[in-house]
Amino acid sequence: MQRMTGLLVGAVFGAVFVVVNAQSPLNTVTVNLLRVAACLAAAGVLAMWLVTARKERPAAGSRRNMFSRGYLIVVAAEAILLFGGIQVLAAWERPEQTNVAWVAFVVGVHFIALAPIWKDWGIAVPGVVLTLLGGVGLVLASTAAVSWVPIVSGVLSGAVLLAGAVTFGWRNVAAGTA
């Protein structure tokens, strides 16, 4: 169940990435389609979470705690980097679009850092992709293509999170595991 809860959290953040960042230079129809698709994907993961919760029975023995000391340290570092980095970017008078690139970069690094703590190298894959998308956005923010940063670092990052959550959620439900 903890794995499904992690996927649900990822899906919600993925949907938020898409809904907030789907904007111009994309046309209105594309923006609305992306937002609807993101919300439907997140709702699908919620439905899979509910199916899993309904099937799960308390198991004998101890379960691995995903929210260990290591997790808390990574999340604390992530919060400091996110908010501190955004303040630094503002002090450097970087374009506002740079913030979404920074968020994608830090969230990606957070997944990479959690992989050895959770002994789940599968989460390193979206971590690397988000880190790369954030890095590309940071570079784009210094060019004439700055208006594309929310699409590259925000919408695409959200799509990666949603695709992973839907895929692995479906696998868990189909296999009957949480």
C-alpha positions as CSV (number, residue, x, y, z in Angstrom):
1,M,0.0,0.0,0.0
2,Q,2.9,2.3,0.7
3,R,4.1,2.0,-2.9
4,M,0.6,2.9,-4.2
5,T,0.5,5.9,-1.9
6,G,3.9,7.0,-3.3
7,L,2.5,6.6,-6.8
8,L,-0.6,8.6,-5.9
9,V,1.5,11.4,-4.5
10,G,3.6,11.4,-7.7
11,A,0.4,11.5,-9.8
12,V,-1.0,14.4,-7.9
13,F,2.2,16.4,-8.3
14,G,2.5,15.4,-11.9
15,A,-1.0,16.7,-12.6
16,V,-0.2,19.9,-10.8
17,F,2.9,20.3,-12.9
18,V,0.8,20.0,-16.1
19,V,-2.2,22.0,-15.0
20,V,-0.1,25.0,-13.7
21,N,2.5,25.0,-16.6
22,A,0.4,24.2,-19.6
23,Q,0.1,27.6,-21.1
24,S,1.3,29.8,-24.0
25,P,3.1,29.3,-26.4
26,L,0.7,26.3,-26.7
27,N,-2.7,27.0,-28.2
28,T,-5.8,26.9,-26.0
29,V,-7.1,23.6,-27.3
30,T,-3.8,21.9,-26.6
31,V,-3.6,23.4,-23.1
32,N,-7.1,22.3,-22.2
33,L,-6.4,18.7,-23.6
34,L,-3.2,18.5,-21.6
35,R,-4.9,19.6,-18.4
36,V,-7.9,17.2,-18.8
37,A,-5.5,14.3,-19.6
38,A,-3.4,15.1,-16.6
39,C,-6.5,15.2,-14.3
40,L,-7.9,12.0,-15.8
41,A,-4.5,10.2,-15.3
42,A,-4.3,11.4,-11.6
43,A,-7.9,10.2,-11.1
44,G,-7.0,6.8,-12.6
45,V,-4.2,6.5,-10.1
46,L,-6.6,7.4,-7.3
47,A,-9.0,4.7,-8.5
48,M,-6.1,2.2,-8.5
49,W,-5.1,3.3,-5.0
50,L,-8.7,2.8,-3.8
51,V,-8.9,-0.7,-5.4
52,T,-5.6,-1.6,-3.7
53,A,-6.7,-0.2,-0.3
54,R,-9.9,-2.2,-0.5
55,K,-8.1,-5.5,-1.3
56,E,-5.3,-5.1,1.2
57,R,-5.5,-6.9,4.5
58,P,-3.2,-6.2,7.4
59,A,-0.2,-8.4,7.0
60,A,1.6,-10.1,9.9
61,G,5.1,-8.9,10.7
62,S,6.7,-5.5,10.2
63,R,6.6,-3.6,7.0
64,R,9.3,-1.4,5.5
65,N,8.7,2.2,6.5
66,M,9.1,4.4,3.4
67,F,9.0,7.6,5.6
68,S,12.2,6.8,7.5
69,R,14.8,9.2,8.8
70,G,16.6,9.1,5.5
71,Y,13.4,10.1,3.7
72,L,12.9,13.0,6.1
73,I,16.5,14.2,5.5
74,V,16.0,14.1,1.8
75,V,12.7,16.0,2.0
76,A,14.1,18.6,4.3
77,A,17.1,19.1,1.9
78,E,14.6,19.3,-1.0
79,A,12.6,22.0,0.8
80,I,15.7,24.1,1.6
81,L,16.9,23.8,-2.0
82,L,13.5,24.6,-3.5
83,F,12.8,27.7,-1.5
84,G,16.4,28.8,-1.1
85,G,17.0,28.3,-4.9
86,I,14.0,30.3,-5.9
87,Q,15.1,33.2,-3.6
88,V,18.6,33.1,-5.2
89,L,17.1,33.1,-8.7
90,A,15.0,36.1,-7.8
91,A,18.0,37.9,-6.4
92,W,19.8,37.2,-9.6
93,E,16.8,38.6,-11.5
94,R,16.3,35.5,-13.5
95,P,13.1,35.2,-15.5
96,E,10.1,33.9,-13.6
97,Q,10.0,30.8,-15.8
98,T,13.4,29.7,-14.4
99,N,11.6,28.7,-11.2
100,V,9.7,25.8,-12.8
101,A,13.0,24.5,-14.2
102,W,14.6,24.7,-10.8
103,V,11.6,22.9,-9.2
104,A,11.9,20.1,-11.8
105,F,15.6,19.8,-11.3
106,V,15.4,19.6,-7.5
107,V,12.5,17.1,-7.6
108,G,14.4,14.9,-10.0
109,V,17.5,15.0,-7.7
110,H,15.2,14.1,-4.7
111,F,14.0,10.9,-6.5
112,I,17.6,10.0,-7.3
113,A,18.6,10.5,-3.6
114,L,15.6,8.4,-2.4
115,A,16.5,5.4,-4.7
116,P,19.2,4.0,-2.4
117,I,17.3,4.9,0.8
118,W,14.2,3.0,-0.5
119,K,16.3,0.4,-2.3
120,D,14.1,1.0,-5.3
121,W,16.2,2.0,-8.3
122,G,13.1,2.3,-10.4
123,I,12.5,5.7,-9.0
124,A,15.9,6.9,-10.1
125,V,14.7,6.7,-13.8
126,P,12.0,9.5,-13.5
127,G,14.5,11.3,-11.2
128,V,17.1,11.4,-14.0
129,V,14.5,12.5,-16.5
130,L,13.1,15.3,-14.3
131,T,16.7,16.4,-13.5
132,L,17.5,16.6,-17.2
133,L,14.3,18.4,-18.1
134,G,15.0,20.9,-15.3
135,G,18.5,21.4,-16.5
136,V,17.3,22.0,-20.1
137,G,14.8,24.5,-18.7
138,L,17.6,26.3,-16.8
139,V,19.5,26.6,-20.0
140,L,16.5,27.7,-22.1
141,A,15.7,30.4,-19.5
142,S,18.8,32.2,-20.7
143,T,17.7,32.2,-24.3
144,A,14.9,33.7,-26.5
145,A,13.1,30.4,-26.0
146,V,12.4,31.2,-22.3
147,S,8.6,31.0,-22.9
148,W,9.1,27.2,-23.5
149,V,10.6,26.6,-20.1
150,P,7.2,25.8,-18.4
151,I,6.4,23.3,-21.2
152,V,9.8,21.6,-21.2
153,S,10.4,21.6,-17.4
154,G,6.8,21.7,-16.2
155,V,4.5,19.9,-18.6
156,L,7.0,17.3,-19.7
157,S,8.0,16.6,-16.1
158,G,4.4,16.2,-15.1
159,A,3.8,13.9,-17.9
160,V,6.8,11.7,-16.8
161,L,5.4,11.5,-13.3
162,L,1.9,10.7,-14.5
163,A,3.1,8.1,-17.0
164,G,5.2,6.4,-14.3
165,A,2.4,6.5,-11.7
166,V,-0.2,5.1,-14.2
167,T,2.2,2.4,-15.5
168,F,3.4,1.1,-12.1
169,G,0.0,1.6,-10.5
170,W,-1.6,-0.6,-13.2
171,R,1.2,-3.2,-12.8
172,N,0.6,-3.3,-9.0
173,V,-3.2,-3.6,-9.4
174,A,-2.9,-6.3,-12.1
175,A,-0.4,-8.3,-10.0
176,G,-2.5,-7.8,-6.9
177,T,0.4,-6.2,-4.9
178,A,0.6,-2.9,-3.1
